[in-house]
Amino acid sequence: MIMSLTFMGRTFSLVYILSPILIILYILFFIEINNQKTLNVIKYNCKDVIALIEIRGIGVSGKKASGIAFRLPKKHSEYTVVGTVIIEEEKRRFSAIRQIAQEEVKCIYNEALKVDENTAEIFTSHKLLLDDEEVIKYIVNLINQGYDLMSALVRTKEDMKTHFLNMQAEIFRTKVNDIDDVFDRLINIESGISAEIIYPKKPFILVCDDIIPSLIYRIPQEYLKGIICRFGSNCSHGVILARTLNLPVIIRLKNRVEILKNTNQIVMNGESGTIFIIET
């Protein structure tokens, strides 16, 4: 028996009235992505969901994940020519912080070695950069010109990044993440500022500009469920390490990443590049 409703002298079938509502509910709760595979990571009651916003990037590491968004805080460094530095003291400190950085890289290498021997070699390249004679010479030359150590490190970092970003091959451009990793380590040691960040103690999706390789091993693995990047590259060392740990990664969200706010509940698909923001 088909139920009907009479209004102003006209009779309407409830089938036609309810169909649009059923269609909307179907879209909200049974969205199919990635070749019609039903998204079943999280289930929400109708009364809990106000809006479901979809944005897309490029998926480079498969599987689905869910959690709250956590935006990685940004740090900015500047360099200046001081002119009154004690040159030999700056050089002595440079030698000392290089040794500390080498020990830290060695510890990260040992952690990575427990997961995969091949990808652990990424941190061998970081050690080589710390020992590179041309890089050391460049920094010492800046100190001789009147830069303090901090400014010499920041200047060298920016000059090296500019050099690699101007290369045509993408594989070389991705090396800027390794440069950031190594020089940020030196800068943090020189400044005495801890690089530690307080992460959420529940499942979260990291939102950042790019993946710094050592960052992967500084985050509690039991809570990190995926990574979303403003920029990024499929062949960057950070993405390779994340893939080794079976973490879903979406890159090149560009300005769309600004939509993601801390504590937003999100669902991501690292294969299709789809991100759903659930507003309640």
C-alpha positions as CSV (number, residue, x, y, z in Angstrom):
1,M,0.0,0.0,0.0
2,I,1.4,3.4,-1.0
3,M,0.9,6.1,1.6
4,S,-0.2,9.6,0.4
5,L,-0.7,13.1,1.7
6,T,-3.5,15.5,0.7
7,F,-2.6,19.2,0.8
8,M,-4.8,22.0,-0.6
9,G,-7.0,19.6,-2.5
10,R,-4.0,17.8,-4.1
11,T,-2.8,14.3,-3.3
12,F,1.0,13.6,-3.1
13,S,2.6,10.2,-2.8
14,L,5.0,10.0,0.2
15,V,7.4,8.1,-2.0
16,Y,8.1,11.3,-4.0
17,I,8.3,13.4,-0.9
18,L,10.7,11.2,1.0
19,S,13.0,10.3,-2.0
20,P,15.0,13.5,-2.0
21,I,15.6,13.2,1.8
22,L,16.7,9.6,1.4
23,I,19.1,10.6,-1.4
24,I,20.7,13.3,0.8
25,L,21.1,10.8,3.7
26,Y,22.6,8.3,1.3
27,I,25.2,10.8,0.1
28,L,26.1,11.8,3.6
29,F,26.4,8.4,5.2
30,F,27.3,6.1,2.3
31,I,29.7,8.2,0.2
32,E,31.6,6.0,-2.2
33,I,35.1,7.0,-3.1
34,N,37.9,5.3,-4.9
35,N,36.1,3.0,-7.3
36,Q,32.9,3.0,-5.4
37,K,34.4,1.6,-2.2
38,T,32.2,2.7,0.7
39,L,33.9,5.0,3.2
40,N,33.4,3.2,6.5
41,V,36.2,4.5,8.6
42,I,33.8,6.5,10.9
43,K,30.1,6.3,11.4
44,Y,28.1,9.3,12.6
45,N,24.5,9.7,13.8
46,C,22.4,12.0,11.7
47,K,21.9,14.4,14.6
48,D,25.7,14.8,15.0
49,V,26.5,15.9,11.5
50,I,25.9,19.4,10.3
51,A,28.1,19.6,7.2
52,L,30.5,17.3,5.3
53,I,33.1,19.3,3.3
54,E,35.2,17.7,0.7
55,I,38.6,18.9,-0.6
56,R,41.1,17.1,-2.8
57,G,44.9,16.8,-3.1
58,I,47.1,14.2,-4.6
59,G,47.2,10.8,-2.8
60,V,50.7,9.3,-2.7
61,S,50.4,6.7,0.1
62,G,47.4,4.5,0.3
63,K,44.7,3.5,2.8
64,K,42.2,5.6,4.8
65,A,42.6,7.2,8.1
66,S,40.7,9.5,10.5
67,G,41.4,11.8,13.4
68,I,41.5,15.4,14.4
69,A,43.5,17.9,12.3
70,F,46.7,19.1,13.9
71,R,48.5,22.0,12.2
72,L,52.3,21.9,12.6
73,P,53.5,25.2,14.1
74,K,55.7,27.3,11.7
75,K,59.1,28.7,12.7
76,H,60.8,31.6,11.0
77,S,64.5,32.5,11.1
78,E,66.3,35.6,9.9
79,Y,70.0,36.4,9.4
80,T,72.0,39.6,9.8
81,V,75.6,40.8,9.6
82,V,76.5,41.6,13.2
83,G,80.0,42.9,12.6
84,T,81.3,42.6,16.2
85,V,81.5,38.9,16.6
86,I,84.5,37.1,18.1
87,I,85.3,35.1,15.0
88,E,87.2,32.2,16.7
89,E,84.5,31.8,19.3
90,E,81.8,31.5,16.6
91,K,83.9,28.9,14.7
92,R,84.5,26.9,17.9
93,R,80.7,26.8,18.6
94,F,80.1,25.8,15.0
95,S,82.4,22.8,15.5
96,A,80.6,21.9,18.8
97,I,77.1,22.0,17.5
98,R,78.0,20.0,14.4
99,Q,79.1,17.2,16.8
100,I,75.9,17.4,18.7
101,A,73.9,17.3,15.5
102,Q,75.8,14.3,14.3
103,E,74.9,12.4,17.4
104,E,71.2,13.3,17.1
105,V,71.2,12.1,13.4
106,K,72.9,8.9,14.5
107,C,70.1,8.2,17.0
108,I,67.4,8.8,14.4
109,Y,69.3,6.6,11.9
110,N,69.2,3.8,14.5
111,E,65.4,4.3,15.0
112,A,64.8,4.2,11.3
113,L,67.0,1.1,11.0
114,K,64.5,-0.8,13.1
115,V,61.8,-0.2,10.5
116,D,63.7,-0.5,7.2
117,E,67.4,-0.7,6.4
118,N,67.1,1.0,3.0
119,T,65.1,4.1,4.0
120,A,67.4,4.5,7.1
121,E,70.1,5.5,4.6
122,I,68.2,8.7,4.2
123,F,69.8,9.9,7.4
124,T,73.2,8.8,6.3
125,S,72.9,11.6,3.7
126,H,72.1,14.0,6.5
127,K,75.4,13.0,8.2
128,L,77.2,13.6,4.9
129,L,75.7,17.1,4.6
130,L,77.0,17.9,8.1
131,D,80.5,16.7,7.1
132,D,80.5,18.3,3.7
133,E,83.7,20.4,3.3
134,E,82.2,22.9,0.9
135,V,79.2,23.6,3.2
136,I,81.6,24.0,6.2
137,K,83.8,26.3,4.2
138,Y,80.8,28.4,3.1
139,I,79.6,28.9,6.8
140,V,83.1,29.7,8.0
141,N,83.5,32.2,5.2
142,L,80.3,34.0,6.3
143,I,81.6,34.1,9.9
144,N,84.8,35.7,8.6
145,Q,82.7,38.3,6.9
146,G,81.1,39.3,10.3
147,Y,78.1,37.0,10.5
148,D,77.4,35.5,13.9
149,L,77.0,31.7,13.8
150,M,73.1,31.8,13.9
151,S,73.0,34.2,10.9
152,A,75.6,32.2,9.0
153,L,73.5,29.0,9.4
154,V,70.3,30.7,8.3
155,R,72.0,32.4,5.3
156,T,73.6,29.1,4.2
157,K,70.3,27.2,4.5
158,E,68.4,29.8,2.4
159,D,71.2,29.9,-0.2
160,M,71.3,26.1,-0.6
161,K,67.5,25.9,-0.8
162,T,67.4,28.5,-3.5
163,H,70.1,26.6,-5.5
164,F,68.2,23.3,-5.4
165,L,64.7,24.9,-6.0
166,N,66.1,26.3,-9.3
167,M,67.0,22.9,-10.6
168,Q,64.8,21.4,-13.3
169,A,64.6,17.8,-12.0
170,E,62.0,17.3,-9.3
171,I,64.2,14.8,-7.4
172,F,66.7,17.5,-6.8
173,R,64.1,20.1,-5.7
174,T,62.8,17.7,-3.1
175,K,66.2,17.9,-1.3
176,V,65.2,21.2,0.2
177,N,63.4,19.1,2.9
178,D,66.7,17.4,3.9
179,I,68.4,20.8,3.9
180,D,65.7,22.2,6.2
181,D,66.0,19.1,8.4
182,V,69.8,19.4,8.9
183,F,70.0,23.2,9.3
184,D,66.9,23.5,11.5
185,R,68.7,20.9,13.8
186,L,71.8,23.1,13.9
187,I,69.8,26.3,14.4
188,N,67.8,24.7,17.3
189,I,71.0,23.6,19.0
190,E,72.7,27.0,18.6
191,S,69.6,28.8,19.8
192,G,69.1,26.5,22.7
193,I,65.4,26.2,21.8
194,S,63.9,22.7,22.0
195,A,62.4,21.4,18.8
196,E,59.9,19.3,20.7
197,I,56.2,19.9,20.0
198,I,53.3,18.8,22.1
199,Y,51.1,16.6,20.0
200,P,47.5,15.5,20.7
201,K,47.2,12.4,22.8
202,K,44.5,11.0,20.6
203,P,44.4,10.0,16.9
204,F,45.3,13.0,14.7
205,I,46.2,13.9,11.1
206,L,49.3,16.1,10.8
207,V,48.8,19.1,8.5
208,C,52.0,20.8,7.4
209,D,53.7,22.5,4.5
210,D,56.0,19.6,3.8
211,I,57.3,16.5,5.5
212,I,60.7,16.9,7.1
213,P,62.3,13.4,7.2
214,S,63.2,13.3,10.9
215,L,59.8,14.6,11.9
216,I,58.4,11.1,11.2
217,Y,60.4,9.7,14.1
218,R,59.7,12.6,16.5
219,I,55.9,12.0,16.5
220,P,54.2,9.4,18.7
221,Q,53.4,6.7,16.3
222,E,50.4,5.4,18.2
223,Y,48.5,8.7,17.5
224,L,49.8,9.8,14.1
225,K,47.3,8.4,11.6
226,G,48.1,10.4,8.4
227,I,49.8,13.4,6.9
228,I,48.4,16.2,4.7
229,C,50.8,18.6,3.0
230,R,50.4,22.1,1.4
231,F,53.3,21.2,-1.0
232,G,55.1,17.9,-1.1
233,S,56.4,15.5,-3.7
234,N,55.9,11.8,-4.4
235,C,59.7,11.3,-4.4
236,S,60.6,13.3,-1.3
237,H,62.4,11.5,1.6
238,G,59.6,12.4,4.0
239,V,57.0,10.8,1.8
240,I,59.2,7.7,1.3
241,L,59.6,7.3,5.1
242,A,55.8,7.8,5.7
243,R,55.1,5.1,3.1
244,T,57.4,2.7,4.9
245,L,55.4,3.2,8.1
246,N,52.1,2.7,6.1
247,L,51.0,6.2,6.8
248,P,48.5,7.7,4.3
249,V,49.8,10.9,2.7
250,I,48.1,13.5,0.6
251,I,50.2,16.3,-1.0
252,R,49.8,19.5,-3.0
253,L,46.7,20.8,-1.3
254,K,48.2,24.3,-1.8
255,N,45.9,27.1,-0.4
256,R,43.1,24.6,0.2
257,V,45.0,23.5,3.3
258,E,43.9,26.7,5.0
259,I,40.4,25.2,5.3
260,L,41.7,22.7,7.8
261,K,41.7,24.0,11.3
262,N,43.0,22.4,14.5
263,T,40.6,19.9,16.1
264,N,38.5,19.6,12.8
265,Q,37.4,15.9,12.6
266,I,38.7,14.7,9.2
267,V,38.7,11.5,7.2
268,M,41.4,11.1,4.5
269,N,42.0,8.6,1.7
270,G,45.7,8.5,0.8
271,E,45.0,6.6,-2.4
272,S,42.4,8.9,-4.0
273,G,43.6,12.2,-2.4
274,T,40.1,12.9,-0.9
275,I,39.7,14.6,2.4
276,F,36.4,15.0,4.2
277,I,36.0,17.6,7.0
278,I,33.1,16.7,9.3
279,E,31.6,19.8,11.0
280,T,29.4,19.1,14.0
